[in-house]
Amino acid sequence: MRKFSVAAVAIVAAFGLAAGSANAQDPIVIKFSHVVAPQTPKGKGAEKFKELAEKYTAGKVKIEIYPNSQLYKDKEEVEALQLGAVQMLAPSLAKFGPLGAKEFEAFDLPFIFEDRVALRKVTEGEIGKQLLKKLEGKGILGLAFWDNGFKIMSANKPLKSPDDFLGLKMRIQSSKVLEAQMKSLGALPQVMAFSEVYQGLQTGVVDGTENPPSNMYTQKMHEVQKHATVSRHGYLGYAVIVNKQFWEGLPADVRTSLDKAMAEATEFANDIAQKENDDALAAMKASGKTEFYDLTADEKKAWKAKLMVVHNEVAGRVGKELIESIYKATGAK
């Protein structure tokens, strides 16, 4: 098996040959990097894509998966894709804001989606297609949206009321929307790479964080957080993306097979996401290391009242028309 430099890939792609291989007998190597554990919905989706891609291309393609930030940390991976050092990623949607595609930060808005049905109307509809197209000018092709799930809040104190967040150092991924969210609660947002969160919580560099249960469980954050609130206040999802030049340089038959594999892997990943998060939540509860709390109807109403103002605060950044189109598509009031 032979791996090529970025320059070699670019040259092969330019001539319309099998990118990643100078010999028709050699498999085309696609590096698929991501920052979470293999046991998460994204991790299992990546493995399913590998299985199907290698099957449907009859060995013409070899998928190499690198989970848990083995190759790159959060801030580095998209740049690596653009440079051609890695061919495929599935970053969180907030990653595209710093690239200039600020519209993707709409997915970070608190309480923007009532449930997965509402979410699908965006990711599988015209809004989702238009958002992915915005990446093409960055040298990126967006192939699919993958779910993780709705987030919970955790800290070393109970988080029942918005007032409970006052002064807490809360870890967030880099997102102006998430920054505004935490500030609205009176917390101090702290941007930190996902791979560093466990240690940050353990050492007290940050007091708490937000995550879907599957991420919290597989990273063992429940071992260093005494309390968590099943708030479902926000959504975490991913876009599977590829280096545009690399992908368009693939032989037509290979690309067709990979498109088929991606469609099936996407259906698989999104179908298992809810169960994976439900199972992770149950496992953390069973461990007894974190006390979980479900908001009452009145408490959830108070959270919404505090957080919905973020929609107006960031409308100039994310796009007022986009936010309103999401309301319309999902039937939100």
Kinemage of the C-alpha trace (Angstrom):
@kinemage 1
@onewidth
@group {chain A} dominant
@subgroup {mainchain}
@vectorlist {calphas} color= white
{ca met a 1} P 0.000 0.000 0.000
{ca arg a 2} L 1.396 3.400 -0.968
{ca lys a 3} L 0.604 6.811 0.585
{ca phe a 4} L 1.266 10.055 -1.260
{ca ser a 5} L 2.120 13.609 -0.305
{ca val a 6} L -0.389 16.430 -0.666
{ca ala a 7} L 1.381 17.568 -3.837
{ca ala a 8} L 1.209 14.096 -5.365
{ca val a 9} L -2.483 13.814 -4.592
{ca ala a 10} L -3.105 17.191 -6.187
{ca ile a 11} L -1.216 16.209 -9.348
{ca val a 12} L -3.030 12.900 -9.681
{ca ala a 13} L -6.377 14.588 -9.093
{ca ala a 14} L -5.597 17.234 -11.697
{ca phe a 15} L -5.144 14.563 -14.337
{ca gly a 16} L -8.374 12.817 -13.316
{ca leu a 17} L -6.571 9.672 -12.202
{ca ala a 18} L -7.152 7.567 -9.109
{ca ala a 19} L -6.162 10.049 -6.400
{ca gly a 20} L -3.892 8.482 -3.829
{ca ser a 21} L -2.473 5.805 -6.137
{ca ala a 22} L 0.008 5.851 -9.005
{ca asn a 23} L -0.557 2.183 -9.668
{ca ala a 24} L -3.989 0.824 -10.550
{ca gln a 25} L -3.208 -2.203 -8.378
{ca asp a 26} L -2.679 -0.144 -5.221
{ca pro a 27} L -5.654 0.728 -3.019
{ca ile a 28} L -6.615 4.380 -2.710
{ca val a 29} L -5.985 5.356 0.907
{ca ile a 30} L -8.533 7.611 2.614
{ca lys a 31} L -7.645 8.812 6.089
{ca phe a 32} L -10.774 9.416 8.175
{ca ser a 33} L -9.896 11.367 11.328
{ca his a 34} L -12.196 12.308 14.210
{ca val a 35} L -11.871 13.457 17.823
{ca val a 36} L -14.243 11.140 19.720
{ca ala a 37} L -14.138 7.534 20.888
{ca pro a 38} L -14.866 4.566 18.590
{ca gln a 39} L -17.846 3.585 20.795
{ca thr a 40} L -19.752 6.819 20.100
{ca pro a 41} L -22.379 7.196 17.330
{ca lys a 42} L -19.813 8.995 15.155
{ca gly a 43} L -17.157 6.394 15.885
{ca lys a 44} L -19.483 3.549 14.943
{ca gly a 45} L -20.642 5.432 11.857
{ca ala a 46} L -17.032 5.784 10.715
{ca glu a 47} L -16.456 2.056 11.144
{ca lys a 48} L -19.627 1.289 9.172
{ca phe a 49} L -18.457 3.564 6.358
{ca lys a 50} L -15.094 1.778 6.297
{ca glu a 51} L -16.798 -1.616 6.085
{ca leu a 52} L -19.161 -0.563 3.288
{ca ala a 53} L -16.624 1.509 1.327
{ca glu a 54} L -14.104 -1.313 1.158
{ca lys a 55} L -16.867 -3.764 0.262
{ca tyr a 56} L -18.498 -1.685 -2.485
{ca thr a 57} L -15.186 -0.695 -4.093
{ca ala a 58} L -14.011 -4.324 -4.033
{ca gly a 59} L -10.768 -3.370 -2.341
{ca lys a 60} L -9.962 -0.383 -4.544
{ca val a 61} L -10.223 1.859 -1.476
{ca lys a 62} L -8.669 1.430 1.956
{ca ile a 63} L -10.184 3.495 4.789
{ca glu a 64} L -7.890 4.282 7.723
{ca ile a 65} L -9.767 5.562 10.786
{ca tyr a 66} L -8.050 7.656 13.451
{ca pro a 67} L -10.338 8.309 16.475
{ca asn a 68} L -9.716 10.180 19.740
{ca ser a 69} L -7.655 12.989 18.171
{ca gln a 70} L -4.871 10.565 17.246
{ca leu a 71} L -3.863 12.773 14.327
{ca tyr a 72} L -5.224 16.234 15.084
{ca lys a 73} L -6.871 18.220 17.836
{ca asp a 74} L -10.107 20.124 17.288
{ca lys a 75} L -8.564 23.313 15.921
{ca glu a 76} L -6.146 21.524 13.605
{ca glu a 77} L -8.228 18.935 11.804
{ca val a 78} L -10.150 21.120 9.322
{ca glu a 79} L -6.956 22.906 8.257
{ca ala a 80} L -5.315 19.498 7.753
{ca leu a 81} L -8.204 18.489 5.491
{ca gln a 82} L -7.921 21.667 3.441
{ca leu a 83} L -4.190 21.040 2.989
{ca gly a 84} L -4.830 17.442 1.925
{ca ala a 85} L -2.981 15.823 4.835
{ca val a 86} L -6.182 13.944 5.679
{ca gln a 87} L -9.019 13.215 3.280
{ca met a 88} L -12.139 12.836 5.458
{ca leu a 89} L -13.418 14.285 8.732
{ca ala a 90} L -16.652 14.511 10.672
{ca pro a 91} L -16.204 17.701 12.736
{ca ser a 92} L -18.887 19.259 14.891
{ca leu a 93} L -20.943 21.848 13.053
{ca ala a 94} L -19.528 24.683 15.161
{ca lys a 95} L -16.141 24.140 13.487
{ca phe a 96} L -17.290 25.903 10.335
{ca gly a 97} L -17.930 29.266 11.984
{ca pro a 98} L -14.204 30.121 12.211
{ca leu a 99} L -13.906 29.224 8.506
{ca gly a 100} L -16.377 31.949 7.624
{ca ala a 101} L -19.414 29.672 7.310
{ca lys a 102} L -21.048 31.200 10.390
{ca glu a 103} L -24.464 29.923 9.414
{ca phe a 104} L -23.560 26.483 10.751
{ca glu a 105} L -23.556 27.972 14.255
{ca ala a 106} L -27.354 28.007 14.055
{ca phe a 107} L -27.149 24.380 15.174
{ca asp a 108} L -25.637 25.623 18.461
{ca leu a 109} L -28.627 27.794 19.313
{ca pro a 110} L -30.239 26.690 22.582
{ca phe a 111} L -33.650 25.039 22.196
{ca ile a 112} L -33.632 25.547 18.408
{ca phe a 113} L -34.838 21.956 17.864
{ca glu a 114} L -37.616 20.423 19.908
{ca asp a 115} L -36.661 16.875 18.958
{ca arg a 116} L -35.029 14.745 16.254
{ca val a 117} L -38.067 15.012 13.998
{ca ala a 118} L -37.640 18.782 13.893
{ca leu a 119} L -33.894 18.394 13.385
{ca arg a 120} L -34.337 16.093 10.374
{ca lys a 121} L -36.477 18.687 8.635
{ca val a 122} L -33.375 20.855 8.519
{ca thr a 123} L -30.519 18.394 7.986
{ca glu a 124} L -32.397 16.364 5.367
{ca gly a 125} L -34.110 19.325 3.752
{ca glu a 126} L -33.193 22.277 1.564
{ca ile a 127} L -31.613 24.214 4.435
{ca gly a 128} L -29.119 21.411 5.037
{ca lys a 129} L -28.219 21.207 1.348
{ca gln a 130} L -27.621 24.941 1.104
{ca leu a 131} L -25.446 24.941 4.212
{ca leu a 132} L -23.189 22.187 2.850
{ca lys a 133} L -22.777 24.105 -0.412
{ca lys a 134} L -21.276 27.007 1.528
{ca leu a 135} L -18.216 24.848 2.261
{ca glu a 136} L -17.197 24.350 -1.356
{ca gly a 137} L -15.440 27.695 -1.566
{ca lys a 138} L -13.242 26.527 1.327
{ca gly a 139} L -11.967 23.509 -0.636
{ca ile a 140} L -14.396 21.234 1.210
{ca leu a 141} L -17.257 19.012 0.065
{ca gly a 142} L -19.975 18.225 2.592
{ca leu a 143} L -21.308 14.691 2.179
{ca ala a 144} L -23.744 14.199 5.042
{ca phe a 145} L -24.985 15.274 8.455
{ca trp a 146} L -24.457 12.807 11.298
{ca asp a 147} L -26.187 12.989 14.657
{ca asn a 148} L -24.777 12.709 18.074
{ca gly a 149} L -27.606 13.969 20.201
{ca phe a 150} L -29.092 16.474 22.589
{ca lys a 151} L -26.841 17.755 25.335
{ca ile a 152} L -26.847 17.658 29.106
{ca met a 153} L -25.106 20.060 31.480
{ca ser a 154} L -22.669 18.809 34.116
{ca ala a 155} L -20.753 20.366 37.019
{ca asn a 156} L -19.692 19.638 40.575
{ca lys a 157} L -22.845 21.290 41.916
{ca pro a 158} L -26.543 20.819 41.066
{ca leu a 159} L -27.721 22.787 38.003
{ca lys a 160} L -31.475 23.181 38.401
{ca ser a 161} L -31.925 26.915 37.905
{ca pro a 162} L -30.153 29.307 35.537
{ca asp a 163} L -28.868 31.044 38.663
{ca asp a 164} L -26.882 27.906 39.525
{ca phe a 165} L -24.486 28.670 36.655
{ca leu a 166} L -23.423 32.022 38.023
{ca gly a 167} L -19.618 32.268 38.022
{ca leu a 168} L -18.988 28.679 36.883
{ca lys a 169} L -16.187 28.089 34.373
{ca met a 170} L -17.966 26.061 31.691
{ca arg a 171} L -16.041 24.378 28.894
{ca ile a 172} L -17.344 24.944 25.385
{ca gln a 173} L -16.066 24.186 21.929
{ca ser a 174} L -15.158 27.254 19.914
{ca ser a 175} L -18.480 28.871 18.989
{ca lys a 176} L -19.679 32.436 19.462
{ca val a 177} L -23.194 31.072 19.939
{ca leu a 178} L -22.126 28.748 22.753
{ca glu a 179} L -20.142 31.592 24.251
{ca ala a 180} L -23.293 33.744 24.263
{ca gln a 181} L -25.274 30.832 25.710
{ca met a 182} L -22.992 30.445 28.724
{ca lys a 183} L -22.781 34.193 29.287
{ca ser a 184} L -26.571 34.360 29.252
{ca leu a 185} L -26.544 31.890 32.150
{ca gly a 186} L -23.975 33.960 34.019
{ca ala a 187} L -21.239 31.368 33.476
{ca leu a 188} L -17.704 31.968 32.219
{ca pro a 189} L -17.241 30.179 28.862
{ca gln a 190} L -13.882 28.455 28.440
{ca val a 191} L -12.881 27.176 24.983
{ca met a 192} L -11.003 23.892 25.318
{ca ala a 193} L -10.123 21.059 22.926
{ca phe a 194} L -12.316 18.011 23.396
{ca ser a 195} L -9.304 15.800 24.072
{ca glu a 196} L -8.373 18.016 27.049
{ca val a 197} L -11.781 18.200 28.755
{ca tyr a 198} L -11.423 15.230 31.115
{ca gln a 199} L -8.184 16.572 32.554
{ca gly a 200} L -9.622 20.064 32.704
{ca leu a 201} L -12.551 18.830 34.771
{ca gln a 202} L -10.353 16.621 36.931
{ca thr a 203} L -7.944 19.409 37.816
{ca gly a 204} L -10.561 22.138 38.210
{ca val a 205} L -9.376 24.222 35.268
{ca val a 206} L -13.066 24.171 34.322
{ca asp a 207} L -16.025 23.505 36.612
{ca gly a 208} L -18.365 21.869 34.143
{ca thr a 209} L -19.331 21.335 30.534
{ca glu a 210} L -22.077 20.284 28.137
{ca asn a 211} L -22.164 17.102 26.091
{ca pro a 212} L -24.466 14.444 24.730
{ca pro a 213} L -24.423 11.465 27.133
{ca ser a 214} L -22.397 9.267 24.752
{ca asn a 215} L -19.506 11.743 24.711
{ca met a 216} L -19.651 12.256 28.456
{ca tyr a 217} L -19.622 8.502 29.089
{ca thr a 218} L -16.954 7.399 26.605
{ca gln a 219} L -14.605 10.154 27.805
{ca lys a 220} L -15.329 9.167 31.437
{ca met a 221} L -16.348 12.691 32.362
{ca his a 222} L -18.946 11.269 34.743
{ca glu a 223} L -16.033 10.133 36.917
{ca val a 224} L -15.033 13.759 37.527
{ca gln a 225} L -18.458 15.447 37.610
{ca lys a 226} L -20.710 15.072 40.632
{ca his a 227} L -23.916 16.404 39.075
{ca ala a 228} L -25.577 16.520 35.661
{ca thr a 229} L -28.890 17.884 34.417
{ca val a 230} L -30.703 16.162 31.548
{ca ser a 231} L -31.615 19.495 30.003
{ca arg a 232} L -31.634 18.644 26.277
{ca his a 233} L -31.021 22.356 25.776
{ca gly a 234} L -28.854 22.038 22.693
{ca tyr a 235} L -27.846 19.718 19.894
{ca leu a 236} L -24.470 18.323 18.853
{ca gly a 237} L -24.099 17.006 15.343
{ca tyr a 238} L -21.438 16.611 12.688
{ca ala a 239} L -20.899 17.117 8.985
{ca val a 240} L -18.936 14.441 7.150
{ca ile a 241} L -16.603 16.362 4.880
{ca val a 242} L -13.876 15.569 2.364
{ca asn a 243} L -11.076 17.403 0.618
{ca lys a 244} L -12.802 18.684 -2.534
{ca gln a 245} L -9.849 18.295 -4.892
{ca phe a 246} L -9.175 14.772 -3.696
{ca trp a 247} L -12.800 13.663 -3.941
{ca glu a 248} L -13.397 15.118 -7.384
{ca gly a 249} L -10.205 13.443 -8.626
{ca leu a 250} L -11.443 9.957 -7.781
{ca pro a 251} L -12.455 7.617 -10.620
{ca ala a 252} L -16.189 7.867 -11.306
{ca asp a 253} L -16.923 4.253 -10.368
{ca val a 254} L -15.068 4.594 -7.059
{ca arg a 255} L -16.849 7.795 -6.166
{ca thr a 256} L -20.237 6.260 -6.950
{ca ser a 257} L -19.457 3.344 -4.651
{ca leu a 258} L -18.271 5.671 -1.894
{ca asp a 259} L -21.402 7.797 -2.210
{ca lys a 260} L -23.482 4.658 -1.742
{ca ala a 261} L -21.425 3.633 1.283
{ca met a 262} L -21.789 7.104 2.809
{ca ala a 263} L -25.561 7.137 2.335
{ca glu a 264} L -25.903 3.794 4.112
{ca ala a 265} L -23.413 4.690 6.850
{ca thr a 266} L -25.313 7.929 7.456
{ca glu a 267} L -28.592 6.082 7.884
{ca phe a 268} L -26.879 3.645 10.255
{ca ala a 269} L -25.178 6.345 12.343
{ca asn a 270} L -28.303 8.448 12.691
{ca asp a 271} L -30.473 5.434 13.527
{ca ile a 272} L -28.240 4.326 16.409
{ca ala a 273} L -27.554 7.761 17.881
{ca gln a 274} L -30.566 7.893 20.193
{ca lys a 275} L -30.008 4.394 21.576
{ca glu a 276} L -26.296 5.018 22.085
{ca asn a 277} L -27.061 8.109 24.135
{ca asp a 278} L -29.835 6.391 26.079
{ca asp a 279} L -27.510 3.485 26.889
{ca ala a 280} L -24.690 5.852 27.917
{ca leu a 281} L -27.014 7.772 30.234
{ca ala a 282} L -28.230 4.541 31.821
{ca ala a 283} L -24.651 3.322 32.315
{ca met a 284} L -23.614 6.569 33.992
{ca lys a 285} L -26.614 6.468 36.288
{ca ala a 286} L -25.811 2.870 37.197
{ca ser a 287} L -22.232 3.805 38.062
{ca gly a 288} L -23.464 6.061 40.854
{ca lys a 289} L -20.600 8.508 40.270
{ca thr a 290} L -22.768 11.334 38.988
{ca glu a 291} L -26.196 12.375 40.271
{ca phe a 292} L -28.539 13.069 37.361
{ca tyr a 293} L -31.449 15.455 37.522
{ca asp a 294} L -34.443 15.870 35.177
{ca leu a 295} L -35.855 19.376 34.898
{ca thr a 296} L -39.458 19.933 35.929
{ca ala a 297} L -41.766 21.674 33.438
{ca asp a 298} L -41.399 24.968 35.319
{ca glu a 299} L -37.614 24.657 35.518
{ca lys a 300} L -37.338 23.967 31.793
{ca lys a 301} L -39.526 27.008 31.148
{ca ala a 302} L -37.117 29.116 33.212
{ca trp a 303} L -34.121 27.768 31.240
{ca lys a 304} L -35.846 28.596 27.957
{ca ala a 305} L -36.734 32.092 29.109
{ca lys a 306} L -33.095 32.709 29.982
{ca leu a 307} L -31.603 31.144 26.864
{ca met a 308} L -33.945 32.041 24.011
{ca val a 309} L -32.611 35.615 24.086
{ca val a 310} L -29.431 34.197 22.550
{ca his a 311} L -31.320 33.734 19.264
{ca asn a 312} L -31.719 37.502 18.954
{ca glu a 313} L -28.235 38.272 20.285
{ca val a 314} L -26.459 36.270 17.568
{ca ala a 315} L -28.900 36.823 14.704
{ca gly a 316} L -26.522 39.310 13.093
{ca arg a 317} L -23.783 36.691 13.063
{ca val a 318} L -25.709 33.542 12.161
{ca gly a 319} L -28.323 35.180 9.954
{ca lys a 320} L -31.784 36.294 10.999
{ca glu a 321} L -33.335 34.887 7.815
{ca leu a 322} L -31.704 31.507 8.424
{ca ile a 323} L -32.984 31.340 11.983
{ca glu a 324} L -36.467 32.241 10.816
{ca ser a 325} L -36.300 29.648 8.033
{ca ile a 326} L -35.420 27.010 10.647
{ca tyr a 327} L -38.416 28.090 12.739
{ca lys a 328} L -40.592 27.736 9.637
{ca ala a 329} L -39.164 24.375 8.591
{ca thr a 330} L -39.546 22.864 12.064
{ca gly a 331} L -42.878 24.457 12.940
{ca ala a 332} L -41.350 26.138 15.996
{ca lys a 333} L -43.388 28.812 17.717
